[in-house]
Amino acid sequence: MKTKALLLALALLLTVVALALAQEDEPPPPGSVILSDEQGEYRLGPHLEILEDPSGELTIQEVTSPEFEGQFTPSQVATPGFGFTQSAYWVRFHLKNETRQTDEWRLTVGYANTQFVDLYLPAPDGEGAPGGEGFVVKRSGAMRPFGTRDIPHRLIVFNLPVPPQDEQTIYLRFQSEASMTLGLILRAPVAFVEHTQNDILVLGLFYGVLLITLAHHIFLLYSLREASYVAYVFFLASTILLFAEYDGLARQYLWPGLVGGIQLMMPIFMALFFMSIVKFSDVFLELKNKAPQWHRLITLVLAVWGLFILLQFFL
């Protein structure tokens, strides 16, 4: 009898505990990002839910409706990538801010050449921008003016207000003719500043070496007047422009106000980069005298690349 009484008491205790837990607030959705004072940086890839929009015409009202609730697919990788695609991609993630004081975060899109990025934040009191009722909409991207970025940075960075002890579901829409790479990182302001300082240091060393080398060979070209130095200077200059455009530095420092034609920069600089490699090889190896057939082939290759550059302005 004592054993039965003990088991009955244990069952009643478990029932009371279960009822108490059921009355607590509902837990955050699976995969939620729990923001804490102990951590300043969060890689959002494993926490994303992704919806492909092949038509590119879905609106925020449609993707947040019950019809599409079950069509989002959880991400399985740190940096989701979908290559070159005509589809738009919607992304959502859930935040729960358990910090005491941090109420504004920095959301960074890790790929500088993403052409169109729209951020949808829950609007206070259900009010929002036209076309995004219930949401505050921020539109940025490589194909939009540099001033659309919340922070002047080579990457696309949004200010993300999340009050302490608050929960939010954030939506983003991506569309790009460049590679569709959804690398999202959330940082606290202090962590963002520290990362930016380290980033500037590394990029400064990299481009500093290239610029010093370029200046040195321009001096040698002026002094020696040799054709090989012309080709090498061309190679260094095209390398700097290509990487500066890829890293987003060219948009930040060289042509921040340029919008029309910005999509031509990357293919043109890439073509110039390959042309410079081929031409430097031709001059350095003296193929014109030692292997005329290869020299003619290289000349043909350069003509094809030149035609490719011209076609960029008409296609």
C-alpha positions in Angstrom: 0.0 0.0 0.0 2.8 2.4 0.8 4.3 1.8 -2.6 1.0 2.5 -4.3 0.6 5.7 -2.3 4.1 6.8 -3.2 3.5 6.2 -6.9 0.2 8.1 -6.7 1.9 11.1 -5.0 4.7 11.1 -7.6 2.1 11.1 -10.4 0.2 14.0 -8.9 3.5 15.9 -8.5 4.4 15.4 -12.1 0.9 16.5 -13.2 1.2 19.7 -11.2 4.6 20.4 -12.7 3.3 19.8 -16.2 0.4 22.1 -15.7 2.7 24.8 -14.4 5.0 24.6 -17.4 2.0 24.7 -19.7 0.9 28.0 -18.2 4.2 29.6 -18.9 4.9 31.6 -22.1 5.1 29.6 -25.2 8.8 28.8 -26.2 10.3 30.6 -29.2 9.9 28.9 -32.6 12.4 26.2 -33.4 15.7 27.6 -34.6 15.2 30.9 -32.9 18.3 33.1 -32.3 18.5 33.8 -28.5 20.4 37.0 -28.1 22.5 37.2 -24.8 24.9 39.6 -23.2 27.6 36.9 -23.3 27.7 36.7 -27.1 28.1 39.5 -29.6 28.0 37.7 -33.0 25.6 35.3 -34.5 25.9 33.4 -37.8 22.3 33.2 -39.0 22.7 30.5 -41.7 21.5 27.6 -39.5 18.6 29.6 -38.2 17.2 30.7 -41.6 14.0 29.6 -43.2 14.0 30.1 -47.0 11.3 30.4 -49.6 12.1 30.5 -53.3 9.9 32.8 -55.5 10.5 31.8 -59.2 8.1 34.5 -60.4 9.7 37.3 -58.3 6.2 38.7 -57.7 5.3 37.6 -54.2 4.6 40.3 -51.7 5.3 40.5 -48.0 1.5 40.0 -47.3 1.5 36.8 -49.3 4.7 35.3 -47.8 3.5 36.0 -44.2 0.0 34.5 -44.9 -1.0 31.1 -43.6 -0.9 29.8 -47.2 2.9 30.1 -47.3 3.6 29.3 -43.6 4.6 25.7 -44.3 6.4 26.4 -47.6 9.5 27.9 -45.9 12.4 25.4 -45.8 14.9 25.4 -42.9 18.5 26.0 -43.9 20.9 23.2 -43.3 24.2 25.1 -44.0 26.1 28.1 -42.6 25.9 30.1 -45.8 23.0 29.1 -48.1 23.9 29.6 -51.8 21.8 29.0 -54.9 24.2 30.1 -57.7 23.0 32.3 -60.6 19.2 32.3 -60.6 16.3 34.5 -61.8 14.3 33.6 -58.7 13.8 35.9 -55.8 14.4 34.4 -52.3 12.5 35.2 -49.1 14.3 34.6 -45.8 12.9 34.7 -42.3 14.4 34.2 -38.9 13.2 34.5 -35.3 14.9 36.6 -32.7 14.5 36.6 -28.9 16.5 39.4 -27.2 17.4 38.3 -23.7 20.0 41.0 -23.2 19.6 43.7 -20.6 20.6 46.8 -22.5 21.4 46.0 -26.2 18.4 47.2 -28.2 20.0 47.7 -31.6 21.9 45.2 -33.7 23.8 45.3 -37.0 22.6 42.9 -39.7 25.2 42.3 -42.3 24.7 40.7 -45.8 28.1 39.0 -46.3 28.1 39.1 -50.1 28.8 42.7 -51.3 27.4 42.2 -54.8 23.8 41.2 -53.9 21.9 43.6 -56.1 18.5 44.0 -54.2 17.9 43.4 -50.5 14.7 44.4 -48.8 14.4 44.2 -45.0 10.9 43.9 -43.4 10.8 44.8 -39.7 7.6 44.5 -37.6 6.1 47.9 -37.4 4.9 49.4 -34.1 1.1 49.3 -33.6 0.8 47.4 -36.9 1.6 50.5 -39.0 4.1 50.3 -41.9 5.2 51.6 -45.2 3.0 51.5 -48.3 3.2 48.1 -49.9 4.4 46.6 -46.6 1.5 47.1 -44.3 2.4 46.0 -40.8 6.2 46.3 -41.6 8.9 48.9 -41.7 10.6 48.4 -45.1 14.3 49.1 -45.8 15.5 48.7 -49.3 19.2 48.5 -50.2 21.6 46.5 -52.3 24.5 46.9 -54.8 22.1 48.2 -57.5 20.7 50.9 -55.3 22.3 54.2 -54.2 25.0 53.7 -51.6 23.1 56.1 -49.3 20.3 53.5 -48.8 22.6 51.7 -46.4 22.0 52.4 -42.7 25.8 52.4 -42.2 28.4 53.5 -44.8 30.1 50.2 -45.2 31.5 48.1 -48.1 28.9 45.4 -47.3 25.2 45.9 -47.0 24.4 46.6 -43.3 21.1 47.3 -41.7 20.3 48.7 -38.2 18.1 46.1 -36.5 16.1 47.4 -33.5 15.2 44.7 -31.1 14.2 45.9 -27.6 15.4 43.8 -24.7 13.1 41.0 -23.7 11.3 41.3 -27.0 10.7 38.7 -29.7 10.5 39.4 -33.5 10.3 37.6 -36.8 12.4 39.3 -39.4 11.8 38.9 -43.2 14.2 39.7 -46.0 13.8 39.5 -49.8 16.8 38.9 -52.1 17.0 39.3 -55.8 20.2 39.4 -57.9 21.7 38.6 -61.2 25.0 37.9 -59.4 25.4 34.7 -57.3 22.6 34.2 -54.8 24.6 33.9 -51.6 22.6 34.3 -48.3 25.4 34.9 -45.8 23.8 36.8 -42.9 25.6 37.8 -39.7 24.0 39.6 -36.7 26.3 41.6 -34.4 26.0 43.8 -31.4 27.3 47.3 -32.0 30.6 46.8 -30.1 31.3 43.5 -31.9 30.4 45.1 -35.2 33.0 47.9 -34.6 35.7 45.4 -33.6 35.0 43.3 -36.7 35.1 46.4 -39.0 38.4 47.5 -37.5 40.0 44.1 -38.2 38.4 44.0 -41.6 39.9 47.4 -42.5 43.3 46.4 -41.3 43.4 43.2 -43.4 42.0 45.0 -46.5 44.4 47.9 -46.0 47.4 45.6 -45.9 46.2 43.7 -49.0 45.4 46.8 -51.2 48.4 48.7 -49.7 50.8 46.0 -51.1 49.1 46.1 -54.5 49.2 49.9 -54.7 52.8 50.1 -53.7 53.7 47.5 -56.2 51.7 49.3 -58.9 53.5 52.6 -58.1 56.9 50.9 -58.2 56.3 49.4 -61.6 54.9 52.7 -63.0 58.2 54.3 -61.9 60.1 51.4 -63.7 58.0 51.9 -66.8 58.7 55.6 -66.9 62.5 54.9 -66.3 63.1 51.9 -68.6 60.3 52.3 -71.2 60.0 48.5 -71.7 56.8 46.9 -73.1 56.7 44.2 -70.3 56.2 46.8 -67.7 53.2 48.2 -69.6 51.6 44.8 -69.5 52.4 44.3 -65.8 51.1 47.7 -64.8 47.9 46.9 -66.8 47.7 43.6 -64.9 48.1 45.2 -61.5 45.6 48.0 -62.2 42.9 45.6 -63.4 43.6 43.3 -60.4 43.0 46.2 -58.0 39.8 47.3 -59.7 38.4 43.7 -59.9 39.0 43.0 -56.2 37.8 46.4 -55.1 34.6 45.9 -57.0 34.1 42.4 -55.7 34.8 43.5 -52.1 32.4 46.4 -52.3 35.2 49.0 -51.8 34.8 50.6 -55.2 31.1 51.4 -54.6 32.0 52.9 -51.2 35.0 55.0 -52.2 35.2 55.3 -56.0 31.7 55.7 -57.3 29.2 55.7 -54.4 26.6 57.7 -56.4 26.7 55.5 -59.5 23.6 53.4 -60.0 23.0 53.0 -63.8 25.6 50.7 -65.3 26.9 49.4 -62.0 26.2 45.8 -63.1 28.7 46.2 -65.9 31.6 46.8 -63.6 32.3 43.3 -62.5 32.3 41.6 -66.0 34.3 44.4 -67.5 37.0 44.3 -64.8 37.1 40.6 -65.0 37.6 40.7 -68.8 40.4 43.3 -68.3 42.0 41.1 -65.7 42.2 38.1 -68.0 43.3 40.2 -70.9 46.1 41.6 -68.8 47.3 38.1 -67.8 47.3 36.9 -71.4 49.0 40.0 -72.7 51.7 39.9 -70.0 52.4 36.3 -70.8 52.7 37.2 -74.5 55.2 40.0 -73.9 57.2 38.4 -71.1 57.7 35.2 -73.2 58.5 37.2 -76.4 56.1 35.0 -78.3 56.0 37.4 -81.2 59.5 36.4 -82.1 59.9 32.9 -80.6 56.4 31.4 -81.3 54.5 33.6 -83.9 51.6 31.1 -84.1 50.9 31.4 -80.3 51.3 35.2 -80.6 48.6 35.3 -83.3 46.3 33.1 -81.1 46.8 35.4 -78.1 45.9 38.4 -80.3 42.7 36.6 -81.4 41.9 35.9 -77.7 42.4 39.6 -76.8 40.1 40.6 -79.7 37.4 38.3 -78.5 37.7 39.7 -74.9 37.6 43.2 -76.3 34.4 42.4 -78.2 32.9 40.9 -75.1 33.5 44.2 -73.3 31.8 46.2 -76.1 28.8 43.9 -76.1 28.3 44.5 -72.4 27.0 48.0 -73.2 24.3 46.6 -75.6 23.2 43.4 -74.1 
